[in-house]
Amino acid sequence: EMCIRDRESIRSLLEEFNINPSNLIYPLFVDERIEGREEIESMPGQFRLSINALIEEVDKCLNLGLKSFLLFGIPSLKDEFGSEAYNPKGIIQRALEKLRREFGDDINLITDVCLCEYTSHGHCGLIRDNYVDNDASLELLKKIALTHAQSGADIVSPSAMLDGQVKAIREALDENNFQKVLIMSYSAKFASSFYSPFREAVFSSPKFGDRKSYQMNFKVSKEALREIEEDIKEGADIVMVKPALAYLDIISKAKAKFDLPLAAYNVSGEY
């Protein structure tokens, strides 16, 4: 509770009953391979940004009243382990450090904690026998979240939909004196074709199979509420329903049942 009230920018993000720029989170794509900006073909008006272009973009957004930014990284090198995701000098880690130096505590820095943008196979964890190895992948999510916290993240946001991801990350943060870093969990993340433009944006389409073994089936709405409840028990500070517009029923049920701040993610296909 104290962490949620600790800074004015966090408090304004989590206010209820208002929708204004301070309640919104703007996803931004930081690309290690480019200079300047490169338009994302499937999302006209959205760009892959170098770190310098990211600074310029955030500065413009602050003038519009936006304070919160969710960062996605595109590394120069992808491998089967997603090792650039937890490289202390990786693209997101360097972007966080520069943003914090530039803007101090005027902004909320949120990071995607997942492997899909960094793996050569495009899946959200380590692959064993053509399946994601849940427990081995949790160890990597912990390393990602910790490097993000060390680089200046205010909120880490696990999106892999792996069992136990919130508990693992919360323990790793607390053990390393990052108790004030919040967790916004992708608690009810449904398998969806709405994610297609995002996968084009960060080159993360799975090279084989799909993500239905760890993302949710839209036909089992009660499971969504169980997943949210489990994340709350594990230590989530903010829970999320994703995509948003197609799952307004889940958002409504979750808001009625749970007291935690609830994020609704309008994803790339909705955009």
N, C-alpha and C positions, 0 to 999 in steps of 0.2 A: 504493500500500500504506500509506504513512504517513498519508494522509488517512483511510483506513478505521479506523486505530487512534487517531486524534487525540483523540477525546472519549469518555468513558465511555458516554454515552447512545447514541452511534453503535456502539460496540463491543458493547453489550448487545443492540442491535437485530439485529446480524449474527451472534450466536452460533448455532452448530449444535447439533442434537440436543436442544434444549429448545423447548417451546412454552409460553410464559407471556406475561403482558401486555406485557413489554418487547420481545417479538418481533413483536407485532402492530402494524399500521398502521390507524388509524381514519379513513375518509374523512368529510369534513365539507363542507357546502354553505354558502357565504357569499353572502348575497343583498343587493345594494345597494338594492333597492327597498322593503325592509320594515323595520319596527321589531319587535324581539322575535323570535319564532319562528313558523313556519308549517309545519304537518305536511305531509309529502309523501304524497299520497293513495295512490300505488302502492307506498310503502314505509312501512307503519304503524310508528310508533315512531321514525321518522327525520324530520329537520326541515331546512327552509331557515332560516338564522340570520342575524340582523344581526351586526355586528362585536361589539357589547356582549354579545349572547347567545352568540356564539362563545367569548368569553373565559370566560363562566360554564360553558359546556359543557366546554371544555378543563380548567378547574379541577376539575370533577367527575371527569373521566377520569383526571387525574393521581392523584387519591385512590384510584382503582381499579388503579393501577400502569401505565396506558397512558402512553407517552412520545412516540409518533410519530403525526403527523397529516398526512393528505393533503388539501390544500385545493382545492376547486373553486369557481369564481366565477360569479355570476349578475349581470351588469351591468344598469344602468338602460337603457342604450342598446346596441342591436346594429346593426351595419352590415355591408356586404358585405366590408369589409376586416378585421373583428374588431378594430378599433382600440383598444377598451377593454382588450383582453388585454395590450397592451404600453404602456398609459398608466402612467407612473410613479406617478400618484395613483389608479390603478384600485382596484377593490374588493379584489383579492388583495394588491396591494402595500401598501395601508393595513392590511389584516388582519395581514400579516406583521410590519409595524413595531410594531403594538400588541401582538401576541402576544410578540414578542421583548422589548419593554419590560416586559411583565407577568411573564414566566416565565424570562427569561434563557436560559441554556444547559441548563435542566432538560428541555427538549423538543426533539424533532427536527421541523423544519418542512419538509414536502415539498410541492411544488406540481405540479399538472398543467400541462404545457406543450403547449397545443393551442389551436385557434381555434374549435372547434365550439360552445363555450358562448357565444361572442362574435359569431359571424357571423349575419347575417340569414337566410342560406340554410341554415345548420346543418351545413355541411361543414367539414372539418378543415384547409382551406387556401384560398388564393385561387382563384377560379374563372375559367377561360378557356375559352370555347367549351364550356361545360357539363362540363368536366373540371377536376380540381384541378391547378394548375400547381405541380409539385413544387419546382422550383428557386426560384421567386419566393416560395413559401410558406416555404422554409427561412430566408430572410432575416427573416421575421416571427417564426419560432420562436426565432431567435437573440435578437431584441429582447425577446421575452417572457421567456426564460430569464435574460437579463441584468438586466432590471428586477426579477425575482424575487430574484436573488442580491443585488442592491443593497439590496433591502428586508429581507433577513435569512434567505432560504431556506438550509437546509442541503443539501437534495437537490432537484434539478429532475428532472421525470419526463416526458419527451416521449412523448405517446400518439398522435400523428397517423399513425404508421406510414409516414412519408415516407422515401424513399430518401436516405441520407446525413444524417439528422437528428442522430444522436449526434455525428458528426464535426463538423458545423457548430456545434453548441452547445458542444462541448468547446473548440473553437478560440476561440469568442467569449468563453467564461468565462476561459480561460487568458490571452488577450490583454488582459483587463481585471483581472488579478490576483485572480481567483476560483478559483485552482487547488484550493482545499480544498472547493469546492462539488461534491458528488457527482452523478452521473447515474444514475438508475434508469430504464432504458429499457423501454417496453412492446415487448419484442423480438418475441414471438410473440403477436400480438393477432388473434384470429380474428373474422371477421364472425359476429355472433351475435344471435339474438333475445333472449338473456339481458340485453342492454343496454337493453331497452325502458323499464323503470322509471327508469333513470338519465336517459334522454332526456326523460322527463316531468318529472323533478326539476329539470333545468336548461333545459328548453324548447329542446332542441337537435336535435330530429328533422329530418332533411334535408327541405328543401322540394321537392326533386326528386331522382329517382334514388336510389341507395343508396351505401354505402361499400365495396362489394366490389372496386372498382378499386384500393384501397390497403390495406384489411384483408385478412386471410388466408383462404384457402379450406380448410375442415377436411379436404378430400379429399387434401391434399398435405402429409403430416406431415413429410417430409424437408425441405421448404422451411422449416418452423419452425426446425429445427436450423441451417440455413444462415443464417437471419435472426439468430438468437442469436449465431452465430459472427461474423457481420459486425459486429454491435453491439459485441462485445467488442474486435474489431480497431479499431473507431472510437473506443474509449475509455470504454465503459460501465463503471460500477463495480458495478452490480447489474442483473441481467436479469430479465425477467418473462414469465410465461405467463398469459394471460387469455383467457377465463374459466378457473377452476381445476378444478372438479369434473368437467367434461366432457372435460378434457384431462390427466388424470392420467398417461396414457401419455407425453405430451410432457414433462411435469414429470420423470418418472422418467428418460427418455432424456437430458434436458438435465442433470440432476443427475449422471448417470453420465459424461457427456462433458465437462462444463465445471466449472472450479474456482471460478468467481465465485459470490458470494451469489445465490440464486435466490428471487425473490418469486412467490408464487402469489396471484392476485387473485380472491377470491370476489366476484363482481359483483352488481349490484342484483337481477337476476332470480334468482340463486341465493339471495340474502337472502330 
